[in-house]
Amino acid sequence: MAEVLTVSSLSKSYGALEAVRGISFAVAPGEVFALIGPNGAGKTTTLRIVATILRPSGGHVSVDGVDIAHEPERVRELLSYLPEEAGAYKNLSGEAYLRFMAELYLPERTAQDAAMATAREITGLGDRLKDKLGSYSKGMTRKVVLARALMTRPRLAILDEPTSGLDVLNALEVRDTVKRFAAEGMAVLLSSHNMLEIEYLSDRVGLIDRGVLHEVGTPAELKQRHGASNLEEVFAQVTAQGATDERRAV
């Protein structure tokens, strides 16, 4: 089965700063692929490039075979992007916000109604969707913006810290929602600092540090490769080795 997302020799520079250095990976339909690494490693930059928000300095990225540099408008029809600090219009009700987004992304009323039904299911907020977003807790707001990202059932969902700031129960609900949509065939590219979350959600993991993608594998493969009991230990070993390699190269 052809990959939904293909990233080949991707690089991004800001002057002399190389934020992403020639990384390559792919994500298949129904697969959850996670990028993990320390702050400033290049995770969010990579996600923003795939989402067509940033232009790459080099390399190629395609979604369903469509090149993001040549046809970004078509790519945006195939994906959704949930940033870490996603906001919503606080003066709108949850229902009005989701309806506005459905109408923005979907031209036909039947598709809009189907998306709204999906969004209501994802949020689980019932009648609270009639209340203004400004009255919502952070967990409620996060469920609404996650519903916005998934309700159109994109080919690729890009999720940056999907459970950031949520309590345990809300985080579990969000993770289960992501897994359910992936099981239905949606490809997911995500980033998170929560290693337990990564281990629970991900089919494969890429470890990125200083813009370099050092390793890719299933959580089980990475733990076995490094003789580690959890992904936190793998993460620590890989980033420590990356720092050592960087010093040697100077």
Secondary structure by P-SEA (a helix, b strand, c coil): ccccbbbcbbbbbcccccccccccccccccbbbbbbbccccaaaaaaaaaaccccccbbbbbcccccccccaaaaaaccccccccccccccccaaaaaaaaaaaccccaaaaaaaaaaaaaaaccccccccccccccaaaaaaaaaaaaccccccbbbbccccccccaaaaaaaaaaaaaaaaabbbbbbccccaaaaaacccbbbbbccccccccccaaaaaaaaccccaaaaaaaaaaaaaaaaaaac
